[in-house]
Amino acid sequence: MFNIVMVHPEIPHNTGAAGRLALATGARLHLVKPLGFDIDEKTVKRAGLDYWKDVDLVLWESWDAFYASVVDTSRMFLLTTKASTNHWDADFKDGDYLLFGRETRGLDEALIAAHPDTAIKIPMLEGSTRSLNLATAVAIVLYEGMRQVGFE
Ligand SMILES: C[S@@+](CC[C@H](N)C(=O)[O-])C[C@H]1O[C@@H](n2cnc3c(N)ncnc32)[C@H](O)[C@@H]1O
């Protein structure tokens, strides 16, 4: 089971799409507060996320609370356009944490600097676009991880 970690996500539809991906792959979805939207039942219903109740969801009150819960931080992969290693060259294992940054700012530079060996990027054509959509990035990396661990 992979762990999708969205750090301070801002756009509810991206989080909704990640929840759907989590359901389809048996992954756990971690949301690290503050979030840019309400995650209460009313909002979720209004957004038409009827599957939301089935998502294996963990809500963290803060980054520090989430980080303290990770037993082996060397299994945290940091998704950033600033990495030099491509995601398909990472060696994923069941239980790994896949960390994604917020839509406007990405992951903190200091966090990336603290984990240079597990910072990875999804390659993009040079000069094409600054980054991929957050939910798209989750899908690409999660399914590469699932492929590597033998998901059929
Ligand atoms: C919309 S992007 C954030 C863009 C932000 N301006 C930045 O420079 O990081 C949201 C998140 O999606 C992931 N992401 C998007 N494109 C990516 C790529 N090509 N490689 C790795 N991660 C990517 C990262 O986790 C990023 O923090």
Ligand as a Chemical Component Dictionary entry (heavy atoms), coordinates in Angstrom:
data_LIG
# 
_chem_comp.id                   LIG 
_chem_comp.type                 NON-POLYMER 
_chem_comp.pdbx_formal_charge   0 
_chem_comp.three_letter_code    LIG 
# 
loop_
_chem_comp_atom.comp_id 
_chem_comp_atom.atom_id 
_chem_comp_atom.alt_atom_id 
_chem_comp_atom.type_symbol 
_chem_comp_atom.charge 
_chem_comp_atom.model_Cartn_x 
_chem_comp_atom.model_Cartn_y 
_chem_comp_atom.model_Cartn_z 
_chem_comp_atom.pdbx_ordinal 
LIG C1  C1  C 0  1.300 22.561 -9.555  1  
LIG S1  S1  S 1  2.688 21.812 -8.869  2  
LIG C2  C2  C 0  3.501 23.105 -7.969  3  
LIG C3  C3  C 0  4.184 24.083 -8.804  4  
LIG C4  C4  C 0  5.062 25.013 -8.013  5  
LIG N1  N1  N 0  4.980 26.310 -8.622  6  
LIG C5  C5  C 0  6.496 24.524 -7.973  7  
LIG O1  O1  O 0  7.347 25.183 -8.555  8  
LIG O2  O2  O -1 6.776 23.488 -7.368  9  
LIG C6  C6  C 0  2.051 20.925 -7.488  10 
LIG C7  C7  C 0  2.862 19.727 -7.112  11 
LIG O3  O3  O 0  2.767 18.751 -8.159  12 
LIG C8  C8  C 0  3.962 17.993 -8.215  13 
LIG N2  N2  N 0  4.521 18.132 -9.568  14 
LIG C9  C9  C 0  3.978 18.777 -10.616 15 
LIG N3  N3  N 0  4.743 18.624 -11.703 16 
LIG C10 C10 C 0  5.810 17.872 -11.339 17 
LIG C11 C11 C 0  6.948 17.354 -12.019 18 
LIG N4  N4  N 0  7.156 17.574 -13.316 19 
LIG N5  N5  N 0  7.822 16.610 -11.313 20 
LIG C12 C12 C 0  7.620 16.356 -10.008 21 
LIG N6  N6  N 0  6.569 16.825 -9.313  22 
LIG C13 C13 C 0  5.670 17.555 -9.966  23 
LIG C14 C14 C 0  4.891 18.530 -7.131  24 
LIG O4  O4  O 0  4.773 17.753 -5.961  25 
LIG C15 C15 C 0  4.338 19.930 -6.904  26 
LIG O5  O5  O 0  4.650 20.393 -5.616  27 
# 
loop_
_chem_comp_bond.comp_id 
_chem_comp_bond.atom_id_1 
_chem_comp_bond.atom_id_2 
_chem_comp_bond.value_order 
_chem_comp_bond.pdbx_ordinal 
LIG C1  S1  SING 1  
LIG S1  C2  SING 2  
LIG S1  C6  SING 3  
LIG C2  C3  SING 4  
LIG C3  C4  SING 5  
LIG C4  N1  SING 6  
LIG C4  C5  SING 7  
LIG C5  O1  DOUB 8  
LIG C5  O2  SING 9  
LIG C6  C7  SING 10 
LIG C7  O3  SING 11 
LIG C7  C15 SING 12 
LIG O3  C8  SING 13 
LIG C8  N2  SING 14 
LIG C8  C14 SING 15 
LIG N2  C9  SING 16 
LIG N2  C13 SING 17 
LIG C9  N3  DOUB 18 
LIG N3  C10 SING 19 
LIG C10 C11 SING 20 
LIG C10 C13 DOUB 21 
LIG C11 N4  SING 22 
LIG C11 N5  DOUB 23 
LIG N5  C12 SING 24 
LIG C12 N6  DOUB 25 
LIG N6  C13 SING 26 
LIG C14 O4  SING 27 
LIG C14 C15 SING 28 
LIG C15 O5  SING 29 
# 
